[in-house]
């Protein structure tokens, strides 16, 4: 406001006229060719704009079949998990049993190795070889397969352990 007091009134009126002219010019370019659009009041225009936003958007037509989409999916690109070496994290220890989560549907249970057994604690990162993602079989003449909600993996070794990290920091 202080700057406007220093500008002469004649130039302020000229600036105001130029602004209104540019506003009219912009508004005339923004209007559509629809004659009924020009006859609507401000409320009617806003009402149409908001009701158009509530209409569900048209979904693009996709002619791909489910089979082709499945074939292209990332899960199928992983291939057969049997024999793959993966990383896991020990999340629970009961006696010599290590419960290891490796990011698939089920966790696996491996026995604690005799060598460096103190390093295999909760939170340790380990390497595993996947044998089977789901242990299931028919029990005692059952007609259905039953699962024990575990994967079958072989423990290959230790990647990192909270015990080892604690020993390194205390030695420093």
Secondary structure, 3 states (H helix, E strand, C coil): CHHHHHCCHHHHHHHHHHHHHHHHHHHHHHCCCCHHHHHCCHHHHHHHHHHHHHCCCCCCCCCCCHHHHHHHCHHHHCCCCCCCEEEEEEEEEECCEEEEECCCCCCEEEECCCCCHHHCCCCCEEEEEEEECCCEECCCCCCCCEECCCEEEEEEEEEECHHHHHHHHHHC
